[in-house]
Amino acid sequence: MTRIAAEYYLEALAEHGIEYLFANPGTDFAPIVEAYARIARTNGRVPRPLVVPHENAAVAMAHGYTVATGKPQAVMLHTNVGTANAINMLINASRDRVPMLLTSGRTPFTESGAEGSRSVHIHWSQEMFDQAGMLREVVKWDYEMKRGDQAATTVDRAMEIATMSPQGPVYLSLPREVLGEPLSSPVESSLAHRARPQPPVARAEDIETLADWIAAAKKPLVITGHLGRDPRDAAVLARLAERYALPVVPYQTRYFAIGSDHPMFFGGAPGPMLQHADLVIVFDTDVPWLPSKHNPPKGARVAQIGEDPLFARLPMRSFPSDLTIRATCLSVLDGLETALAARDMPHLTERRTRLGEESRALHGRWAAEAEAAGKADSITLPWLNHCLRGVIDADTKVVSEYSFLHEYCPLPGPGSLYAVSLAGGLGWGLGASLGIKMANPGSLVVSVLGDGAYMFANPTACHATAQALKLPTLTVIYNNALYNAVRRATLDMYATGVAAEADGRFMAELPTPAFEKLMAAHEGYGERVDRPGDLPAALQRAVAAVRGGRQAVLNVVCG
Ligand SMILES: Cc1ncc(C[n+]2csc(CCOP(=O)(O)OP(=O)(O)O)c2C)c(N)n1
């Protein structure tokens, strides 16, 4: 039988180490379905197709799997409409620099005459002048496969761009006629002859300068954002912070950068320390502080470090920098470890003593807050996070869509946290938790989400996927029946405005469905919790269900 281009295409994906094709199909998929069926007869190596019943969930799963494994995956969606559904999660992946091959079918371009020509009315209506135009701004590269014999080389090109530093998603559109094209001779890949560029590493003179600055600083501050995606970064940072008394603020951190039980963890808000710092070292942080609220003092030195330290895809960003190092965090941290060992630290003892006292006071305050929260009438975010301690073990992965607070819940170590992108495309956490579970089948995966974030995730699509793929995770919903972020923004801008008279709640209030009952539809375990004292045992019950193979939802109703 003459092979079709789609067969070579799927094989090319596997050649690039792509294990899964997260898919939501349409009429454009016919050659893909045929190719899978043909290849199954020969046991050929192709990515496992996973049908995910919402596009945002498919992209969030791929995102989660990739950040947990480092391995980029492929997603295939239906023409313009399916692609449109996924753009929210694509924005998250783009801002988080997650490599991904996002693809979609392209409606057949021929009206008749070819194999795969238009055969239903949507084939006219779904055509766009420029399908990639709707997402071009958030991908590194886009292309439309023109001929069947490009099936392997387009994948080669897509993957080298996606994985080159700084990494990010790329987009490929796949016309049906091209995927279905019969090919009499085998398709060639260029993979074997395409060495990839390595990520940038730090220059020795920059390391020396930064080490000098650290040695001279009385009040240094380290701010992190993306640091920790490579778990090795967090391990070195913990050592340096301890050894040289460097306070660390993981600000809106996307990953585990430093444990909240580390003496140099100084909370998640840079403001208090920033105002007095004489050296601010920013490790891979798109927004290291909010200039409208707080700034480093005049004369403070600022170093900005990262593979893309200017965050070139952010249209406007004006944070100061006296030393900008384009390099992986790991290369800078490793370099500093050597360079600092060779230096005198005249202020180290003073730094250590003062910061030790401040740290003890801060940790004491968080502990007191958690204790008080446990005695309150209703559940608060500090209490919810404090109670999570009781179920988190050395192998737990926490997925946060804003609701996880390290201060109240130390995590086990590098690689134990994944948080939503600063782009804040809500609806990410539930899908991402499934991808993270796929990558860590033996781990307890707990997502901590607001009720708003949970509903944005298309919960039914996610829970159905978890059920079908046997991916039991625990979803903890911090249910305040509110878009509290919207309320806070109203009060922040109009503290004395008319809307403040209604506590900023107008347009922020949400209905309160019995989220836990969704579990009845998905063979899972669901429970509603209202009182602080009931939460620890409810978490234990939910985790027991998850460990027994059932997904679980805790609907934690907050005052
Ligand atoms: C897709 C999407 N739509 C809308 C928003 C705007 N938004 C930001 S935070 C927020 C509220 C989220 O509510 P919830 O998850 O319950 O958390 P809370 O603010 O109550 O803590 C909204 C609607 C967004 N970030 N993403």
The ligand as an SDF file (V2000), in Angstrom:
LIG
                    3D

 26 27  0  0  0  0  0  0  0  0999 V2000
   -9.0850   33.2800   31.1130 C   0  0  0  0  0  0  0  0  0  0  0  0
   -9.1400   34.3940   32.1120 C   0  0  0  0  0  0  0  0  0  0  0  0
  -10.2690   35.1200   32.2350 N   0  0  0  0  0  0  0  0  0  0  0  0
  -10.3510   36.1300   33.1360 C   0  0  0  0  0  0  0  0  0  0  0  0
   -9.2760   36.4550   33.9090 C   0  0  0  0  0  0  0  0  0  0  0  0
   -9.3400   37.6360   34.8940 C   0  0  0  0  0  0  0  0  0  0  0  0
   -9.1980   37.1830   36.2830 N   0  0  0  0  0  0  0  0  0  0  0  0
   -8.0430   37.2510   36.9380 C   0  0  0  0  0  0  0  0  0  0  0  0
   -8.1070   36.6400   38.4820 S   0  0  0  0  0  0  0  0  0  0  0  0
   -9.7500   36.3180   38.3160 C   0  0  0  0  0  0  0  0  0  0  0  0
  -10.5230   35.7250   39.4540 C   0  0  0  0  0  0  0  0  0  0  0  0
  -10.1560   34.3100   39.7260 C   0  0  0  0  0  0  0  0  0  0  0  0
  -11.0180   33.7980   40.7010 O   0  0  0  0  0  0  0  0  0  0  0  0
  -10.5970   32.6230   41.6440 P   0  0  0  0  0  0  0  0  0  0  0  0
   -9.8300   31.6110   40.8920 O   0  0  0  0  0  0  0  0  0  0  0  0
  -11.8150   32.1620   42.3480 O   0  0  0  0  0  0  0  0  0  0  0  0
   -9.5640   33.2480   42.6630 O   0  0  0  0  0  0  0  0  0  0  0  0
   -9.7600   34.5000   43.6620 P   0  0  0  0  0  0  0  0  0  0  0  0
   -9.4500   35.7190   42.8770 O   0  0  0  0  0  0  0  0  0  0  0  0
  -11.1550   34.4760   44.2040 O   0  0  0  0  0  0  0  0  0  0  0  0
   -8.7460   34.2550   44.7450 O   0  0  0  0  0  0  0  0  0  0  0  0
  -10.2020   36.6570   37.0570 C   0  0  0  0  0  0  0  0  0  0  0  0
  -11.5760   36.4660   36.5850 C   0  0  0  0  0  0  0  0  0  0  0  0
   -8.0980   35.6920   33.7130 C   0  0  0  0  0  0  0  0  0  0  0  0
   -6.9840   35.9370   34.3980 N   0  0  0  0  0  0  0  0  0  0  0  0
   -8.0720   34.6630   32.8380 N   0  0  0  0  0  0  0  0  0  0  0  0
  1  2  1  0
  2  3  1  0
  2 26  2  0
  3  4  2  0
  4  5  1  0
  5  6  1  0
  5 24  2  0
  6  7  1  0
  7  8  2  0
  7 22  1  0
  8  9  1  0
  9 10  1  0
 10 11  1  0
 10 22  2  0
 11 12  1  0
 12 13  1  0
 13 14  1  0
 14 15  2  0
 14 16  1  0
 14 17  1  0
 17 18  1  0
 18 19  2  0
 18 20  1  0
 18 21  1  0
 22 23  1  0
 24 25  1  0
 24 26  1  0
M  CHG  1   7   1
M  END
$$$$
